[in-house]
Amino acid sequence: MRNDPLVIFTPSGKRGRFPVGTPVLTAARKLGVDLDSVCGGRGICSKCQITPSYGEFAKHGVKVSTDALSKWSSVEDKYDRLRGLPEGRRLGCQATLQSDIVIDVPSESQVHKQVVRKRAEAREITMEPATRLYYVEVQEPDMHEPSGDLERLQKALKEQWDLDVAGSDLRTLQLLQPALRKGNWKVTCAIHTASDGPAHVMQVWPGYYEGSIYGLAIDLGSTTIAAHLCDLQSGEVVASSGIMNPQIRFGEDLMSRVSYVMLNPGGEVELTRAVRESMNALIVQVSSDAEIDRELIVEAVLVGNPVMHHLFLGIDPVELGQAPFALASSGSVSLWASEVDMVMHPEARLYILPCIAGHVGADAAAVALSEAPYRSDELVLIVDVGTNAEILLGNKDRVLACSSPTGPAFEGAQISSGQRAAPGAIENVRIDPVSKEPRFKVIGCDLWSDDAGFKAATLSSGITGICGSGIIEIIAEMRLAGLLDAGGLIGSAEQTRTERCIVDGRTNSYVLHDATDDGGPLITVTNGDIRAIQLAKAALYAGARLLMDKMGVESVNRVTLAGAFGAHISAKHAMVLGMIPDCPLENVVSAGNAAGTGARIALLNVSARREIERVVHEIDKIETAIEPKFQDHFVNASNIPHATDPFPILNRIVDIPNVSFNVKQGGRRRQR
């Protein structure tokens, strides 16, 4: 009923209304939300932990009061006393709905764990880290030449390594005397050389230290946070891990998070606390995977979009939500990691790349550092596909940059059967243009759905929904198979000659997978799904086309798809959909997680930091929000592939049916 409480689950975006008193776990199961439980809801297993969020959520159109869930139960109280519940968590089997609520399902409570695809790409990087190890022999103290141990260490470093070292912190000073004597006046020092000051002794080991020191390259995305742990001596990536950004529960896109801060006093503190806690969980994860003490992590480099950048630093992001979109600082930031609560070496340093503009952040700077369009002879378009797409266009003569608000649809949100990338999610789709029958692959299985053994191979994961790359492919395949017209309408069963097109309210949907007879899901693509993708891809294409206008060109030589999502997109399907400009398919390449690669380059090479700080000032920034032509490009780009751009190269490769489903039999217009 309309007056029943509305529950919205993140990160899935699934929502529904349920009677007052419905357990959260029950609502999650009925909506198909991935919330674990093995004890049958008796409060024993604790696997159904959830995090409720309170305040005003303009994006969802709800205001959540602090009594939106039932009071703390005796079962939760007992569990908390015996085993401990993280702050802010509730048990989904015990908490019941009382009024409208936004609920986050943390990754550890999900049955099908998120597949974080921001892997470290293979790359040759010239080693020039800011923090290095130095073995040094120090003169013993002499009563006739009185001086302190630190001063004699400084003298030895100057003589043996030509290093001017200003000093050390109190902690290192406390370690110095025992280390010198235990090492018989020979020690190994970890020394950080700052760009804006003298070198600094961070750690001292007696004798020759045979171990290593480590650094973190962090890509702080609006949807996922990825970290690569690197050996600062060899450059090797020794561990990589990722985690969902917990800020999703406050809003899936950046502006909804800024809106949350505007509407909820102190909201920026909540968002900062959430992301820093997850950052430390990630640090624990990568150090555990690499089997090292996290105090050996002496440095980190972080990249992210401007809103993530500000929130992680504890800066109110409200100014980024309104013209003129002013950054607190566009320059690089160097600080002690402890200043932002990062739990690593006590004296670890953090370097954050410069931002390019109010909506084009340090992540775009990292992409520029990784892909170096400013060195290219060819005109290259680089698109970092994500919830907020960063776009670079240029060559060695000129580079332009902008961001485009694509939203979370490419990540599986706002899609009826959409989900994040996880085992069981459909990621590849093909539709026979004659029979209109589909076949697909799911994450975790190399077989196609019509291959022998597919059903057995997917028993453990199931077939759970459609992830971002699958959504791109199925919509493009529907267009190629004549199931979808240029305006984005799905035809009826009669118009398309397939019973897979079913009536869905005033429009139609396409059935991709129906396992309802076996108690499984019905996975369809609805006209609402098509519309969400049209809006996202139109924003992406309009941003690219706007940069091409500014550059005065009608085509590009090469397209590079960056980002975790971009690495898994089929170039052909992206072009059929109209996400990217017309270009020879062989010239559309994936750069993988280019932002993460740029962060690694900056971590391992201080000269690269100086380079990108210089390059950022030379990039021309285009603000799409104030460009009148952006809206014109957006409207034309809503068609699939495009209303006016001819795509001649694409049309030589594929045949796109000229169908229109806007008119029903009898001449009555279909309502869109």
N, C-alpha and C positions, 0 to 999 in steps of 0.2 A: 504493500500500500504506500501511497505517496508520503504519508506522515511517519512511516517507519524510518528508523535511523539509516542514514547512508554511510556505508563503509567503503573507503578507497584504499586499496593496497598498493604500496610501492615496493620494489621498482616495477612491478608488472603493469601497473596502471588499471588493473581490473577493479570494478566497482559494482555495488548492488545494494538494495534495500532489504533489511531484515527486521523482524519484530524485536522490540525491546526484550532483553534477556537472552538473545541468541549468543552462544559462545563464539568468540572470534575464530576458533579453529573450525567450527561448523560452517560459518560464513565463508571462510577460506576454501574449504572443501567444495562447497556448492558453486563457488565461482571458478574453481579450477586453479586456485592460487597454490603455488609450490611451497607449502608449509608442512614441515616434517612432524611426525608423531608416531611412536611405536608402542605406547602404553595404553592406547585406547582412550586418551583424555582423562586419565586418573591422576595427572600431576606427578608422575614418577620419573619419566624419562627426561623431561626438561627440554626436549628437542623442538618444542613448538614456541620457543621464545619469540616475542614480538616487541617492537618499540613504538608506542603510540606517540603522536605529535599533537601539540596543542597550539592554538592561536588562530589567526585568520589566514586562509589560503585562497587568495583571489583567483588563482588559476583554476582551482577546483570548485570555486563558488561556495565554499563552506567556511563556517567559523566553528572551531572545535573548542568546547569548554573543557575545563580540567576534570569534570565529572562525566565525561563522555563514555568512560568505561566504568564497570562496577568497581566497588572498593576492593582493596587488597584482601584476598581470601586467606583463610587459615592454612590452606594447602600451600599457597605461595609463601606465606610467612614461615612455615616449617621448612620448606625447601631452601629459602633464603638463609635461615639460621644454620642449616646443616651443610649446604653446599655453596650458597652464595649466588645471587642473581646480579648481573651487571646493573649499574645505576640506570634507571629509566626503563628497564625491561619488565615485561609481564609474561605470564604463561598464557598462551592462546587458548588452552583448554579451560582455564579458570576465569579469565576476564570476559565479561559479557557486554554486549552493546547496550548503551543507554541513550545515546544521541549521536549525531553525525561525528565521524572520526576518520582520521588519516592514520594508517598503520604501515610501518615499514617492516618487511620481513628480512632480517639480516642474513647474510650469505650462509652463516653456519646453521641457520634454521631451514635452509632449502634442501629438499631431497636431491634435486638436479642442480648441482653446484655450477655457478657461473664459469664459463670458459673465458678467461681473460686472455685476449689474443694480442696484447701489446708486447710481443716478444722482442728480444734484442736482435737486431739485424747484424749480420756479419759485415764488418767494416774495418779497414785498415786505418788506424789512428796513430799519428805521431805522438809518442809519449813525452809529455811535458807537464806533469801534474803539479799542482800548487803545493802539495804536501809530499815530502820525500824522506827517505831514511838516509842518515849519514853516520858512518862509523868514524870515531875520532879518538885519538890518544891525547890525554890531558896531562899536563905537567903536575907532578905531586906538589902539595903545599910545602913552603919553605919559610921557616921562622924569620930568615934574613930578608925575604922578599914577601912581606905579608900581602895577601890578596884572597878574595873569596873564591870558592869552588866555581860559582857561576861565572865570575869574571875570567877565570882561567879556561873554562869551557868556551866562552865567547872568543878568547884569544886563539885557542886551538882551532875552532871552526873557521876563523878568518885566515889563519896560516895554512891550514890543510885543505880547505874547500873554498876559500875566498868568499865566505859568507859573512855578511854583517848582521849579527843577531842582536836584537834590542834587549831581549830578556826572556822571561818566562812567567807563567802564572804561579800563584802560591802553591798549588797542588804539585806542579812539576818541581818547584824548588824544594818541596818536602821530600821528593823522590831522589833528588840529585846526589846528596852526600852518600846515602847507603848504596846507590847504584855505582858510583865511582869507586868506592872501596871494595865492593863485592866484585867488580869487574877489573880490579887491579889497575885503576885509572884509565881503563878503556871502556867506552860506552857507545851505544847506538842511540841516536836522537831522531825523533820524528819532528821535522821542522816545516812549518807552514810559511810560505813566502807570499805576503799579501801584495796586491797590485798597488795599493794606496799607502803602503807603509813598510817598515822593516820586517825581517823574518822573525819568527816567534817559535821558541822551543815548546812543543806540546807534550812530549813524552820522552822519558829516558829509560833505557834498558841496560843492565850491566853487561859488559863484554860485547860480543858480536851477536846481534839479534837475528836468528835464522828464520823467523816468521815473516809475515807481511803486514801491511796496513791496507785498509779498504775504503772505498768511497761509494756513495749511492747516487745514481742518476734517476731522478723521479719525474714522471710525467703525471701531473695532477690534472686529470680530466674532469669534466663535469659529471660524467657517468662512471668512469673507472679511474682508479689510481694504480699506476704501474711503477715498479721499482726494479732497477738492475744493480746488483751488488758487484762492483768491479775491484779487482786487485790493482792497487795503485802503482805496483812495480811492473807487472806484466801487461796490464790493460785487459786481462781476461775477465769475461763475465762469469762469475762463479755461482751466481744464483739470480733468478728472476721470479717475481711473483706479482700478483695483482689483487685488488680488492675493489668491491663496489664502493663508490663514493656515497657515504651515508647521508649526504645533503639531499639526495634524491627525495627523501621523505618530505622535504620542505618545498620541493618544486623540481620537476624534471628538466626544465630549461633554466637558463641563467636569469632571465628577466623575472621569472616567477619566484626565484630565490631573493632577488633584489626587492620584489614586491612584498615578500614575506617580512623582510627587514623593515620596510616602510610601514607596514601595517601592525607589526608586533614590536613594541619597544624592547630592546635587549635581544632582538632576534639575531643580530650579527654575532653576538657572543655565543649563542647556541650553535650557529653554523660553524663558527671558528672552532669551538670545542669538539664538535662532531668530527670535523675533518682531521684535526690534530690527533684525536684518539685513534682514528683509523690509520693515520700515518705511522703511529707508534706500533700498532698491531702489525703493520706491513714490515716495519724494521725488525720486529721480533721474528716474523715469518722468514724473511730472507736470511737473517743471521743463523737461524735454526737450520734452514735448508743447507747452508754452506758449512754448518758445524763450526762457527766461529763465535767468539765473545763479541757482543755488539759494541763493547768499548773499543774494539779495534777499528770501528768505522769512524774515521777521523774527519771526513768531509762529505758534503752532499751538494749536488746541483739540482735545482728544481725549475721546472717550466710549467706554465699553465696559462689559461686565458685570463684577462684582466680581473674578472669577478673572482675566480678561484685564487688568483694572486693576492688580491686585497683581503679576502676572507681568511686565507691561511696566515697572512701577516697580522690579522686582527684589525684591519682597516675597514671602516664602514663603507660598503660598496654603493651607497645610495647615489652618489654623484655619477656613477657609471650608468644609472638607469634613466638619466635625463640629460638633454642637451645642455652644455656642449660635450658631455661624456668625459669629464676631466679625470685623469689619473692622479693619484696622490703623488706618484713619481713614475716617470717613464724610463728612468735609468736602471742599470743593473743594481742589485742589492747584495751587499756582503754583511753578514752578521754572525754572531755565535749561534749555533744550532739550538742551544739551550734557551735562547730568547723566545723561540717559538715552540718550546716544550718537546723538542725532538730528543729522544733518549738514545744517545750514542756515546762516543767518547766525551768526557766532561768538557773538553776544550774544542770539540768539533766545530768546524766552520761550515756555513751554508752560503752558497752563491746562487742568486736568482737572475736569470737572463733578463735583459731589458724588454720592455713592452714596446710594440710598434705604434699603437694608437689606443684610444679608449675602448675599442671593441676588437682590437687585434693584438694579442698578448705575447707573452714570453714563449708560448708554445709555437706561435707562428715564426718568431725569431729563431727558435730551435730548428724548425723545418727549413728555414732559409739557410741556416748554418749547415745543415745536413745535405741539402740538395743543391746549394750554391747556384741559384739562377743568375746571380750577378757575375758569374764566370762563364756563362753559356753563350756560345755563338748563335745557337738557335733560340727562337722564341718559345719558351716553355710555360705551360699553365700548370701550377701545382695546387691541388685541392686536398686539404686535410679534412676528410669527411668525418663529421661527428654531430653532436647535438647543436653545436655552433660551428659552422664550417669556416675555416680560414683559407683564403684564396690568394695566391701570389701569381703574378704574370710578369715575365720579363726576360731579359738577357743581360749581357755585359754592359749594354748602353743605358738601360733603365729598368727598374723594378717597381711594380705597383702592388699594393696590398689592400685587401678589404676583408670583412667578415660578413657572413650571411646567416640569418637566423633560421636554420633548417628545422630545428625542433627535434624531439626524440623519436619521430616515426621511423627513421632509419635504424634505430636501435631496437625496434619491436614494440615500443610503447605507442599508445593510441591506435593500435591495430587489434581487431577483434580476437584473432588467434595468435597475436604477436607475443614474443617473449625475448628475453636476452639469450645470447649464445650459450647453450648448455646441452649436454647429451640428450638426444631425443628431439632436438629442434630441427625442423626442415631447413636445409641451407642451400640446396640445389634443386631446380625444377626444370622439367622439359614437358611440353604439351604437344601431342601429335596434332598437326594442323588439319588432318582429315577426320580422325575419330574423335578428336578433342579430349582424349584420355591423357591423364598426367602420369608421370613417374617422377620420383624424387629421391634424394639422399638426405640422411639425417646426420647430425654431428655425432661422432663416435662409431660410425659404421661406413665402410667403404663401398657397400653394395647399393645398387639402385633398388627401388621398391618393387620392381617387376623381376628382379633376379631371384633365382632359387636360393633359399637360405636367408632371405632378408628378414622374414618374420621371426625366425629363431634368433638371428643376430641382434635384433632390437627388443627382445623380450625384457631385458633388464632396464633399459632406458625408456622404452615405450616411444610413442610418437606424440609429442606433447604440444607442438605449436610451430610457429614460423619465426625464424630469427631474421635479422636485417638483410643479409645477403639473399636469403630465400624469398623475402618480400620483393626485392628488386627483380629477381629472376621470374617469379610467377607472374607479376604484372606485365613484364616485357613479353613473356611467353603468351599470355592471354591476348596481348595486342597482336603478336605475330600469328596466332591461331584464329584470329577473327572473332574472338569472344568479347573484345573490348574495343570501343571506338575511340577516335582521336580525342573526343571531349571527355573521356573517362567513364562512359556508361557501359555497364555489362548488359549484354543482350539477353533476351528471354530464351527459354528452351526452344521455342518455335523459330526464333530468329537465328539462333546459333546451331540448331539441329543437334542439341545434346541435352540429355536430362540432367547433366551436371549443373546446368544453370537453373537455379530454383528461385521461385518468387520469395522476396524478402521485404515485406511491407510494400512500399510503393516502387521499389527497385528490384534488382535481382542480385543473387550471389552465386559464386562458383564454388562447387564442392571439390576440394582438393583431396580430402581423405575422410572417409566415414567408417568409424569403427564402433558405432553405437550398438550394433548387434552383439558385439563382444564386450560391451561395457566400457568401451574406449571413447575418445573424443570425436566430435564432428568438427573438422577443420575446414573453414570456408574463407573465401575472400569476398568481402562485402563492398558495396559502392562507397560506404564510409571509409573503408580501408584505402580504396583507390584515391579518394579525395585527400586523405591525410598525406599519402605519398606524393600526390600531385603538388600539394602546397610545399612540401619539403624540397622536392626536386626543382620546382620552379624558382624557389629562393636561391638554390645553389647555382642554377644555370644563369639566373638574372645577375648574380654577383659576378660570375665569370664574364658574361657578355658586357657588363658595365665596364670592367677593366679593359676589355678588348676595345670598346669605344674610346676610352681615355688614351689607349695606346695607338688608336687609329688603324686597327687591323680587323679583317673579317675572318681570319683563321689563325690557328697556331700550329707550330711544327710538332709539338709533343705535349702530351698530357700525362702528368704524374699524379696518381691517386695515393695519398698518404693517409696515415691513421690506421688503427686496428681494424676498423670496418672497411676502409678503402682497400686494404690488402686482400680482402675476400670477395670483392665485387668483380663480376664478369664484365670486361670492357664492352663486349657486344651488347649485353643486356642493359648496361648503364646508358649506352648511346641510343638504343631503341626507346628506352624510357625518356630520354631527353635530359639526363642529368648533366652531361658534359657536351661541349661543342663537337661538331663533326670533325673527324680526324682519322687517318689510317689506323686501324685497330692495332697493328704492330707497333705503332708509336704511342700507344696507351700503356703505361707501365705502372707497376705498384712499387712504392718505396717503403712499404711496411710502416712500422711505427717511426716515422721520420722525426717526430718531436722527441721521442725517447732517444733516438740516435744522436740528435743534436745535443741533448742533455749529456750523453756519454762523451761526446767530443769535447764539450766544455769542461767536463769533469777531468778528463785526462790530458787536456792541453790548454794551458793558460793563454797561449797566443791566440787560440781560437776565440777566447772570451773577448780579447781586445778587438779581434776582427769583427765579431758580430756587433759589438758596441759601436764600431765605426759604421758598419753597413746599415744598421737600423736607422741612423740619421739620414742616410741617402735614399731610403725607400720612400716613394710617394704614397701617402695614405689617403684612401678614398672612403668616405663615410656614406654607406648605402642609405642610411636613414634620412639624409638630407638631399639625395640625388633624385630629381624628378623622373629621370629616365629609368630608374630602377623599377618603378611600379609598372611602366609600360612593358619592360622586358619580362617582369614577373607574370603579367597577364598572358602574354604570348607564350611563355614557357609552360603554362599550365596544361596546354595540349600535349598529347603523347604522339610523336616526340616533341613537336613544336607547331605553333599556328602559322608562322611565317618563314622561319629559317628552313631552307630546302633539304639539308643533310644529303648532298649528292653522293658522298663517299659511302655513307651507310646504305643508301638505296641501291648501290651497286652490289652490296653484299647480301641484303635481305629483301624479301618482298613483304611490305606492310599492307595488309588488306585495307581497301577503301570502304569501310563499313560505317553505318550510322544507325544508332538505336534510339535516336531521340524522338521518333514518331512511331506510335503503335499502329496496329491495323485499324483502319477506319479513319485515320488521319488525326486522331487526338494526340496532342503532344505529351510526351512522358515528363512527369515532374522530376526535376533534378534534386 
